[in-house]
Amino acid sequence: METEHLDVLIVGAGLSGIGAAHHLQQRCPGKSYAILEARERTGGTWDLFRYPGIRSDSDMHTLGYNFRPWTAPKSIADGDSILSYIRDTAREGGIDAKVRLQHKVVAAEWSSEQARWSVEVERGDTGETLTLTCDFLFMCSGYYRYDQGYTPEFPGIERFGGEVVHPQHWPEDLDYAGKRVVVIGSGATAMTLVPAMAKDAASVTMLQRSPTYVISMPGEDAIANWLRRHLPERAVYSFVRWKNVLLQGAFYKLSKRRPQLIKKLLRRGTVKALPHY
């Protein structure tokens, strides 16, 4: 059987893979391509993670596509809204027709003589292995393992009488109402998980190795929502996107130059937000 050849192979049908396909279609309309997705559904991270309260840790004006304005009122969006945004983008651009689900890339080899990639793929639906060739291999597969999230070794964990859960593989029927919960870590997942679980759990304790400075920001961008009432959506999106990029960059530079000032401002905000007893 003749090996199928495409100009471009994109690995991963998540946020970046769908975005890459859009730009490829716009700038190189004559190029043939396919998107290989190991899982049964598109959406990547935003389809895989199902833990309580999942949302973006960046505003959607900068995380979203520059070619498709984010129009929802909340700029810090929930996972379902982001997933719909990705899939709507794929469907409207005809990109979903280029996605090959349950196609897991297991090996890739470059041939200088032929000037092309040879990509070995395992099909999860049929169990067969096939080989595709391409001129350009675009990796949009993320930076962690989708099938197994990182779990440190905790000596004696087998003696723990409760339930141990990894957010990457959250059980649909997990009942934590009225229970005491410990969340290990203080990254974006933990910051999202703790307040969501606190609504039903008896107590939620965040266990962190190093103290983390946290600043509370509104979930909605008031400037963006006001501008939408007066200007075209695309103009608003572009303006707010650059506003946020410049503000974040300025805050980063100020934090490096005046760390004590930033520390003072963050502590002041935290004290103001916490209840006084």
HUQUI-V162610 format. One record per helix or strand. SS is the DSSP state (helix for helix, strand for strand). FROM is the first residue (numbers start at 0). TO is the last residue. If there is no record, write none. Layout:
BEGIN
ss={SS/SS}
from={FROM/FROM}
to={TO/TO}
END
This chain:
BEGIN
ss={strand/helix/strand/helix/strand/helix/strand/strand/helix/helix/strand/strand/strand/strand/helix/helix/strand/helix/strand/strand/helix/helix/helix}
from={3/14/32/44/54/59/73/77/78/94/98/102/115/128/156/166/179/187/202/219/221/232/258}
to={10/26/36/47/54/62/73/77/91/97/100/110/122/138/158/168/183/197/206/219/226/256/272}
END
